[in-house]
């Protein structure tokens, strides 16, 4: 029953927003073309959140959290934008962005695992720190070298986004589900003291989890810059909220010890359809309501987060 809730909500959400804002179409071929374009655009647009949601699933499974993901992606994109465009961008900016993303993720891991700082405090601090470095690097400028990089725009299209998310969720997810690393990650979230007594290298595993979060932040930065073509110091503010809400809705417990990549994938789609639907319904709402429908986004995200935490806690007690 639990596994059917998200698919049902997703279908109901698509049906509702299609009824509100879809154009008038009188043929099956027209509807097929409409939904093909709709889901293709949805996948390309939500790819950064999907990639980050995979990493956030690992993090929450350890009873941690990473509030710095939005600032991390923005900083990687800002540093990459400082390199000159052209074919050489692939051999200069992209490797630098990857190295930086891994370093930022491992910094979070070192603060949490090495210095024993609570994850919410450590990543709140690095969220502010990384965003501050964005402004140091960019100032008030907005740079767009990505448009002149051969083949780079493909990463922001449906095919590029689909390939990256498939590699992470299908290939990486299948390897993760069968791995010892998954079992040890779950033990970290369930009982960290017991994990130490079981011989699990807790410090190393936590650094690996946050390092993986950094690597996925790099992929998210590629998708974001390829689709949007430009970046500024204030880009992606609030992205961490979308990621956390999607993962919690997908069934990953904030207390750790349980998580689902497939659930996180559905959670991202649920948030993406909601976001796209609110924008599509804005024209109708401005004519019939005393407020803008787009202003409901954070109201609904907050309600979904609280609801997701409550449902996960309730289902968790039933399974005990």
C-alpha positions in Angstrom: 0.0 0.0 0.0 2.8 2.4 0.9 4.5 1.9 -2.4 1.4 2.9 -4.3 0.9 6.2 -2.6 3.4 8.2 -4.5 2.5 6.9 -8.0 -1.1 7.5 -7.3 -0.4 11.1 -6.1 1.8 11.7 -9.2 -0.9 10.5 -11.6 -3.6 12.6 -9.8 -1.3 15.7 -9.8 -0.6 15.4 -13.6 -4.4 14.9 -14.3 -5.3 17.9 -12.2 -2.8 20.3 -13.7 -3.5 19.0 -17.2 -7.2 19.7 -16.8 -6.4 23.2 -15.5 -3.7 24.4 -17.9 -3.3 22.1 -20.9 -4.2 23.5 -24.3 -7.3 22.1 -26.1 -6.3 19.0 -28.0 -8.8 16.9 -30.0 -6.7 13.9 -31.2 -4.8 11.1 -29.6 -1.7 12.1 -31.6 -1.9 15.6 -30.3 -2.1 14.3 -26.7 0.8 12.0 -27.3 3.0 14.8 -28.7 1.9 17.0 -25.8 2.9 14.5 -23.1 6.1 13.6 -24.9 7.2 17.3 -24.8 5.9 17.7 -21.3 7.8 14.8 -19.8 10.9 15.6 -21.8 11.0 19.1 -20.6 10.2 18.0 -17.0 13.1 15.5 -17.0 15.6 18.1 -18.3 14.4 20.7 -15.9 14.4 18.5 -12.8 17.7 16.6 -13.5 19.8 18.7 -11.0 17.3 18.0 -8.2 17.1 14.3 -9.2 20.9 13.9 -9.0 21.1 15.7 -5.7 18.2 13.7 -4.3 20.2 10.5 -4.8 23.0 11.9 -2.7 20.6 13.3 -0.1 19.1 9.8 0.2 22.5 8.4 1.2 23.1 11.3 3.6 19.7 10.9 5.3 20.2 7.2 5.6 23.1 7.9 7.9 20.8 10.2 10.1 22.6 13.2 8.6 21.5 16.1 6.4 23.2 18.4 3.9 21.8 21.9 3.8 24.7 23.1 1.6 23.8 21.4 -1.6 22.3 24.5 -3.3 25.4 26.6 -2.4 27.7 23.8 -3.4 26.2 23.5 -6.9 26.2 27.3 -7.3 29.9 27.5 -6.3 31.0 24.8 -8.6 29.1 26.5 -11.5 30.5 29.9 -10.6 34.1 28.6 -10.6 33.6 26.8 -13.9 32.2 30.0 -15.4 35.5 31.8 -14.6 37.2 29.7 -17.3 37.3 30.8 -20.9 34.8 29.1 -23.2 35.6 27.0 -26.2 36.7 23.4 -26.7 39.4 23.7 -24.0 36.6 24.3 -21.4 36.2 20.5 -21.3 39.8 20.0 -20.2 40.1 23.0 -17.8 36.8 24.0 -16.2 35.1 20.6 -16.0 38.0 18.7 -14.2 38.4 21.7 -11.9 34.6 21.7 -11.1 34.8 18.0 -10.3 37.8 18.4 -8.0 36.2 21.3 -6.3 32.9 19.5 -5.8 34.6 16.5 -4.3 36.6 18.8 -2.0 33.5 20.6 -0.8 31.7 17.4 -0.1 34.6 15.9 1.7 34.9 19.1 3.8 31.4 18.5 5.0 32.3 14.9 5.8 35.4 15.9 7.7 33.5 18.4 9.8 30.8 15.9 10.7 32.9 12.7 11.0 36.2 14.1 12.0 35.3 17.0 14.3 32.0 15.5 15.4 29.9 18.6 14.5 26.2 17.9 14.2 25.3 17.6 10.5 22.7 20.3 10.5 25.1 22.8 12.1 28.1 21.8 9.9 26.2 22.0 6.6 24.3 25.2 7.7 27.8 26.8 8.2 29.1 25.5 4.9 25.9 26.6 3.1 26.6 30.2 4.2 30.4 29.8 3.6 30.0 28.4 0.0 27.4 31.0 -0.9 29.7 33.7 0.4 32.6 32.4 -1.8 30.2 32.5 -4.8 29.9 36.3 -4.3 33.6 36.6 -3.8 34.2 34.8 -7.1 31.4 36.4 -9.1 30.5 39.7 -7.4 27.4 41.1 -9.0 28.2 39.6 -12.4 26.3 36.9 -14.4 28.5 34.8 -16.7 27.6 32.6 -19.6 30.6 30.9 -21.1 28.7 27.6 -21.4 26.9 28.7 -24.6 30.1 28.6 -26.6 31.3 25.2 -25.4 30.9 22.6 -28.2 28.4 19.9 -27.2 27.9 21.3 -23.7 24.2 22.2 -24.3 23.4 18.5 -24.7 23.8 17.9 -21.0 20.8 20.2 -20.4 18.6 18.5 -22.9 16.3 15.5 -22.4 18.7 12.9 -23.7 21.7 14.2 -21.6 19.6 14.5 -18.5 18.1 11.1 -19.0 21.5 9.5 -19.5 23.0 11.0 -16.3 19.9 10.2 -14.2 19.8 6.7 -15.6 23.5 6.1 -14.7 22.9 7.3 -11.2 19.5 5.7 -10.4 19.6 2.5 -12.5 23.3 1.6 -12.7 24.5 3.2 -9.5 21.3 2.3 -7.7 21.4 -1.4 -8.6 25.0 -1.6 -7.5 24.2 0.2 -4.3 21.3 -2.0 -3.4 23.4 -5.1 -3.5 26.5 -3.7 -1.9 28.0 -4.0 1.6 28.3 -0.2 1.5 24.5 0.1 1.6 24.2 -2.2 4.7 26.9 -0.3 6.5 25.3 3.0 5.6 22.0 1.9 7.0 23.8 0.7 10.2 25.3 4.2 10.6 21.8 5.7 10.6 20.3 3.0 12.8 22.9 2.9 15.6 26.3 4.5 15.1 27.8 3.1 18.3 26.8 -0.4 17.3 28.2 0.2 13.9 31.6 1.0 15.5 31.5 -2.2 17.5 30.6 -4.1 14.4 33.9 -3.0 12.8 32.4 -0.5 10.4 34.9 2.4 9.6 32.4 5.1 10.6 34.6 8.1 9.8 35.6 6.8 6.4 32.0 5.8 5.5 30.6 9.3 6.4 33.3 11.0 4.4 32.5 8.7 1.5 28.8 9.6 1.7 29.4 13.3 1.8 32.0 13.0 -0.9 29.5 11.2 -3.1 27.1 14.1 -2.4 29.8 16.4 -3.8 30.3 14.3 -6.9 26.5 14.4 -7.6 26.6 18.2 -7.0 29.1 18.4 -9.8 26.8 16.5 -12.2 23.9 18.8 -11.1 26.1 21.8 -11.9 26.7 20.5 -15.4 23.0 19.9 -16.0 22.0 23.3 -14.6 24.6 25.4 -16.5 24.0 23.5 -19.7 20.2 24.2 -19.5 20.3 27.7 -18.2 23.5 28.8 -20.0 24.5 31.3 -17.3 25.1 31.5 -13.6 25.3 34.2 -10.9 26.2 34.2 -7.2 22.6 34.0 -6.2 21.7 31.0 -8.5 19.9 28.0 -7.0 19.0 29.7 -3.7 16.5 27.4 -1.9 17.4 24.3 -4.0 18.2 22.3 -0.9 14.5 22.6 0.2 13.3 21.0 -3.0 15.8 18.2 -2.6 15.0 17.4 1.1 11.3 17.5 0.6 11.5 15.2 -2.4 13.7 12.7 -0.5 11.5 12.7 2.6 8.4 12.3 0.5 10.1 9.3 -1.2 10.2 7.5 2.1 13.7 8.2 3.5 13.5 8.7 7.2 15.3 11.8 8.7 16.1 9.6 11.7 18.2 7.4 9.4 18.3 3.7 8.9 16.0 3.6 5.9 15.9 5.0 2.4 14.8 4.4 -1.1 16.3 5.7 -4.3 13.2 4.8 -6.3 11.1 6.7 -3.8 13.3 9.7 -4.0 13.0 9.6 -7.8 9.2 9.7 -7.5 9.4 12.4 -4.9 11.4 14.6 -7.3 8.8 14.1 -10.0 6.0 15.0 -7.6 7.7 18.3 -6.7 8.6 19.0 -10.4 5.0 18.4 -11.6 3.8 20.6 -8.7 6.2 23.4 -9.6 5.4 23.2 -13.3 1.7 22.9 -12.7 1.6 26.0 -10.5 3.3 28.0 -13.2 0.9 26.7 -15.8 -2.1 27.5 -13.6 -0.9 31.0 -12.8 -2.7 32.6 -15.7 -6.0 31.0 -14.6 -5.4 31.9 -11.0 -4.6 35.6 -11.7 -8.0 36.0 -13.2 -10.0 34.1 -10.6 -8.2 34.4 -7.3 -7.1 37.4 -5.1 -3.5 36.0 -4.8 -0.9 34.6 -7.2 -0.9 30.8 -7.4 2.9 30.8 -7.7 3.1 32.1 -4.2 1.7 28.8 -2.9 4.9 26.9 -3.9 6.6 27.2 -0.5 3.4 26.8 1.4 2.8 23.5 -0.3 6.5 22.4 0.0 6.4 23.1 3.8 3.2 21.1 4.2 4.6 18.2 2.1 7.8 18.1 4.2 5.9 17.9 7.5 3.4 15.4 6.0 6.3 13.2 4.7 8.1 13.2 8.0 4.9 12.2 9.8 4.1 9.4 7.4 7.6 8.0 7.5 7.6 8.0 11.3 4.1 6.4 11.4 5.0 3.7 8.8 8.3 3.1 10.6 6.6 2.4 13.9 4.2 -0.1 12.2 7.2 -2.0 10.7 8.9 -2.3 14.1 
